[in-house]
């Protein structure tokens, strides 16, 4: 009797187990991943950036508040509003007027919600769309990376940016670099020059999303480890984009053959941040693996054409928007092959089973 009672205690009425996190839990993970980015702005006393972020965040919440009676039943929409507002604020330069940011973001997010639908219904990424409109309104406040053709033709354009002061060096950069060269890279027979630690830690860009690249890398490991994002699109995109930057880009500016500067491409244009937080917005990507693979390839090519080897303040935003437009076409191709597979393979197997049953 005792054994039977213990057995019943282990029986669950919920026999199903989710293979991936729910959308709600994914959103909570993303919020948690964005908190360190905001904290770094606080610790570095980047009050102008914080003002812009607060304006975008407030606009995102107000845009949802217009449908308060409907949304109050589901607090999840406020989590999405929080993510959306933070991303917009982090992708805008600190020189942007917070008042302008608030009104432009409010109008774009409200219209996007009413015309295209709410979360996962809009086929256009609302964050990318908002930042793109802000750029059209105030493109003069977006920074331009001071890099020349001569820099690109050198063997190490990133080092040129560090040496000319475009990327300010931390006071501890030399000591950290010396430690890494002596204890890590020295064992591999290589060394890194002064300035790369600063490039990873804080580029001091006017756009917060471009600044803390090491933090973004750590965040990506955290999110991918918990399966918040599917790995197909980001991994395929990264392979394609990095390969094009490394092996193809030098032919366009007469640089050293097959020696394109990958670090410049990844660290100077918010590529890592946008790759992590924008490229896979719900409702804008294919659902099946074949479509995701194609999406990643096309996204890498489009990013190379728009962002190039870096030094673009909004290139990745327009890459995302172009992929949003291309996504329905990719899904059409995806559905075509799935239909052919169903008609040829699955139907044939069903026929064999039916003939076997009638034998």
C-alpha positions in Angstrom: 0.0 0.0 0.0 2.8 2.4 0.9 4.6 1.6 -2.4 1.4 2.3 -4.3 0.9 5.7 -2.6 4.4 6.7 -3.4 3.9 5.7 -7.0 0.8 7.8 -7.3 2.7 10.8 -6.0 5.1 10.6 -8.9 2.4 10.5 -11.5 1.8 13.8 -13.3 -1.3 14.9 -15.1 0.8 16.9 -17.5 2.5 14.3 -19.7 3.8 16.9 -22.3 7.1 18.7 -22.1 7.9 21.7 -24.2 11.0 21.3 -26.4 11.7 25.1 -26.4 10.9 28.0 -24.2 7.5 29.7 -24.5 7.4 33.1 -26.1 6.7 34.6 -22.7 9.8 33.1 -21.1 11.9 34.1 -24.1 10.8 37.7 -23.6 11.8 37.6 -20.0 15.2 36.3 -20.9 15.6 39.1 -23.4 14.7 41.7 -20.8 17.2 40.2 -18.4 19.8 40.3 -21.2 19.2 44.0 -21.9 19.6 45.0 -18.3 23.4 44.9 -18.3 23.5 47.2 -21.4 21.4 49.8 -19.5 23.5 49.3 -16.3 26.7 50.0 -18.3 25.2 53.3 -19.4 24.5 54.2 -15.8 28.0 53.1 -14.7 29.7 55.2 -17.4 27.4 58.2 -16.6 26.0 58.3 -20.1 23.1 60.4 -19.2 22.4 61.7 -22.7 22.0 58.1 -23.9 19.8 57.2 -20.9 17.5 60.2 -21.7 17.1 59.0 -25.3 16.4 55.4 -24.0 13.9 56.7 -21.5 12.1 58.7 -24.2 11.9 55.6 -26.5 10.8 53.4 -23.7 8.0 55.8 -22.7 6.8 56.1 -26.3 6.6 52.3 -26.6 4.6 52.0 -23.4 2.2 54.9 -24.4 1.7 53.3 -27.8 0.3 50.2 -26.1 -1.6 52.3 -23.5 -4.0 53.5 -26.2 -5.5 50.0 -26.1 -5.2 49.8 -22.3 -8.6 48.1 -21.8 -7.6 45.3 -24.2 -4.0 45.0 -23.0 -4.6 45.1 -19.3 -5.9 41.5 -19.5 -2.5 40.3 -20.8 0.6 41.8 -19.1 2.8 40.1 -21.6 2.3 43.1 -24.1 4.0 45.4 -21.6 7.0 43.1 -21.5 7.2 43.4 -25.3 6.8 47.1 -25.1 9.7 47.2 -22.6 11.9 45.3 -25.0 10.9 47.3 -28.0 11.5 50.6 -26.3 14.9 49.6 -24.9 16.1 48.4 -28.3 15.0 51.6 -30.0 16.7 53.7 -27.4 19.9 51.7 -27.6 20.1 52.0 -31.3 19.7 55.8 -31.4 22.6 58.3 -30.9 22.9 60.2 -27.6 22.8 63.4 -29.6 19.2 62.9 -30.7 16.6 65.1 -29.0 14.7 63.0 -26.5 11.5 64.9 -27.3 11.9 64.1 -31.0 12.6 60.5 -30.1 9.5 60.3 -28.1 7.1 61.7 -30.7 8.6 59.9 -33.7 8.8 56.6 -31.8 5.2 57.0 -30.6 3.8 57.7 -34.0 5.7 54.9 -35.8 5.0 52.3 -33.1 1.3 53.3 -32.9 0.8 53.3 -36.7 2.7 50.0 -37.0 0.5 48.4 -34.4 -2.7 49.6 -35.9 -1.8 48.9 -39.5 0.3 45.8 -39.4 -0.7 44.3 -36.0 0.9 43.8 -32.6 3.7 41.5 -31.6 4.4 38.5 -33.9 1.7 39.8 -36.3 3.7 42.6 -37.9 5.8 41.4 -40.8 8.0 44.5 -40.4 10.4 44.7 -37.4 8.9 47.6 -35.4 12.3 48.4 -33.8 14.1 48.6 -37.1 11.3 50.6 -38.7 11.3 53.1 -35.8 15.1 53.6 -35.9 15.0 54.0 -39.7 12.3 56.7 -39.5 14.3 58.4 -36.8 17.3 58.4 -39.1 15.2 59.9 -41.9 14.1 62.6 -39.5 17.5 63.4 -38.0 20.2 61.8 -40.1 22.5 64.6 -39.3 22.8 63.5 -35.7 23.8 60.0 -36.6 27.6 59.5 -36.4 29.8 58.7 -39.4 32.8 56.5 -38.8 36.0 58.4 -39.7 37.7 55.8 -41.9 39.3 56.4 -45.2 40.1 54.3 -48.3 43.8 54.5 -47.2 42.8 53.0 -43.8 40.9 50.1 -45.6 43.9 49.5 -47.8 46.1 49.0 -44.8 46.5 45.5 -43.4 44.7 46.5 -40.2 42.0 49.2 -40.5 40.8 48.6 -36.9 44.3 49.5 -35.6 44.1 52.8 -37.7 40.9 53.8 -35.9 42.5 53.2 -32.6 45.7 55.0 -33.4 43.9 58.1 -34.8 41.7 58.4 -31.7 38.4 57.4 -33.3 38.2 54.7 -30.7 39.5 56.1 -27.4 41.8 53.8 -25.4 41.0 52.9 -21.8 43.6 53.9 -19.2 44.1 50.2 -18.3 44.2 49.0 -21.9 48.0 48.6 -22.0 48.2 46.7 -18.8 45.3 44.3 -19.8 46.8 43.9 -23.3 50.2 43.1 -21.8 48.7 40.5 -19.4 46.8 38.8 -22.3 49.8 38.7 -24.5 52.0 37.2 -21.8 49.6 34.7 -20.4 47.1 33.8 -23.2 48.1 34.8 -26.7 51.9 34.4 -26.1 51.4 30.6 -25.7 49.9 30.6 -29.2 52.8 32.6 -30.6 50.7 35.7 -31.4 50.1 39.0 -29.8 47.5 41.8 -30.0 48.3 45.5 -30.1 47.2 48.1 -27.6 43.6 49.3 -28.2 41.8 46.1 -28.9 40.7 45.7 -25.3 39.1 49.2 -25.5 37.5 48.2 -28.8 35.8 45.3 -27.2 35.0 46.9 -23.8 33.7 50.3 -24.9 34.1 51.9 -28.3 32.6 55.2 -26.9 30.2 55.4 -29.8 27.3 57.9 -29.7 25.0 54.9 -30.3 24.9 52.7 -27.1 24.2 49.5 -29.0 27.6 49.9 -30.7 29.6 50.3 -27.5 29.8 47.2 -25.3 30.8 44.5 -27.7 32.3 42.1 -25.1 29.1 42.4 -23.1 27.0 41.7 -26.2 29.1 38.6 -26.9 28.6 37.3 -23.4 24.9 38.0 -23.7 24.7 36.0 -27.0 26.2 33.0 -25.3 23.7 33.3 -22.5 20.7 33.6 -24.8 21.8 30.8 -27.2 22.6 28.5 -24.2 19.0 28.7 -23.0 17.6 28.3 -26.6 16.0 31.7 -26.5 17.0 32.0 -30.2 17.3 29.4 -32.9 20.9 29.0 -34.1 20.3 28.4 -37.8 19.8 32.0 -38.9 22.5 33.7 -36.8 25.1 31.1 -37.5 24.5 31.0 -41.3 24.3 34.7 -41.4 27.6 35.1 -39.6 29.4 32.6 -41.7 28.2 34.3 -45.0 28.8 37.9 -43.8 32.2 37.3 -42.3 33.4 35.3 -45.3 32.4 38.1 -47.7 34.1 40.7 -45.5 37.2 38.6 -45.3 37.7 37.3 -48.8 35.6 39.5 -51.1 35.6 43.0 -49.6 39.3 43.8 -50.3 38.7 43.6 -54.1 36.4 46.6 -53.9 38.9 49.0 -52.2 42.1 47.5 -53.5 43.1 46.2 -50.0 45.4 43.2 -49.2 43.9 40.1 -50.9 41.8 37.9 -48.8 42.6 40.1 -45.7 39.4 42.0 -45.0 39.1 43.3 -41.4 36.4 41.2 -39.7 36.8 42.9 -36.4 36.0 46.3 -38.0 32.9 44.8 -39.5 31.6 43.2 -36.3 32.6 45.9 -33.8 32.0 49.2 -35.5 28.4 49.1 -36.8 26.4 47.5 -34.0 26.5 44.3 -36.1 26.8 42.0 -33.0 24.0 43.8 -31.2 21.6 43.8 -34.2 22.5 40.3 -35.2 21.5 39.2 -31.7 18.4 41.3 -31.0 16.9 42.3 -34.3 17.6 39.6 -36.9 15.1 37.1 -35.6 12.1 39.2 -34.5 9.0 37.0 -34.1 6.7 37.0 -37.1 9.3 38.2 -39.5 11.3 35.0 -40.3 10.5 31.7 -41.9 9.3 28.9 -39.7 11.0 25.9 -41.2 14.7 25.0 -41.2 15.1 25.2 -45.0 13.6 28.7 -45.0 15.8 29.8 -42.1 18.9 28.6 -43.9 18.0 30.6 -47.0 17.1 33.6 -44.8 20.5 33.5 -43.1 22.4 33.3 -46.5 20.4 36.2 -48.0 20.7 38.3 -44.9 24.5 37.9 -44.9 24.7 39.0 -48.5 22.4 42.0 -48.0 24.3 43.0 -44.9 27.5 42.9 -46.9 26.0 45.1 -49.6 24.5 47.7 -47.1 26.8 47.6 -44.1 29.9 46.6 -46.1 33.0 46.3 -43.9 31.5 48.4 -41.1 31.4 52.1 -40.3 27.7 52.4 -40.9 25.4 53.8 -38.2 22.1 52.4 -39.6 23.1 49.8 -42.2 22.0 46.8 -40.2 18.6 48.4 -39.5 18.0 48.7 -43.2 19.3 45.2 -43.7 16.7 43.9 -41.3 13.9 45.8 -43.1 15.0 44.5 -46.4 15.0 40.9 -45.0 11.5 41.6 -43.7 10.4 42.4 -47.2 12.2 39.3 -48.6 10.9 36.9 -45.9 7.5 36.3 -47.5 9.2 35.4 -50.8 11.5 33.0 -48.9 8.5 31.5 -47.2 6.8 31.0 -50.5 9.8 29.1 -51.8 9.9 27.2 -48.5 6.2 26.2 -48.8 6.7 25.2 -52.4 9.4 22.6 -51.5 7.4 21.4 -48.5 4.4 20.9 -50.7 6.5 18.9 -53.3 7.9 16.8 -50.5 4.4 16.1 -49.1 3.0 15.2 -52.5 5.9 13.0 -53.6 7.3 11.4 -50.4 4.6 11.5 -47.8 1.8 10.6 -50.3 3.8 7.7 -51.6 4.4 6.3 -48.1 0.7 6.7 -47.3 -0.1 4.7 -50.5 2.3 1.9 -49.5 0.7 1.7 -46.1 -2.8 1.6 -47.6 -1.8 -1.1 -50.1 -0.3 -3.1 -47.3 -3.5 -2.9 -45.2 -5.6 -3.9 -48.2 -3.3 -6.9 -49.1 
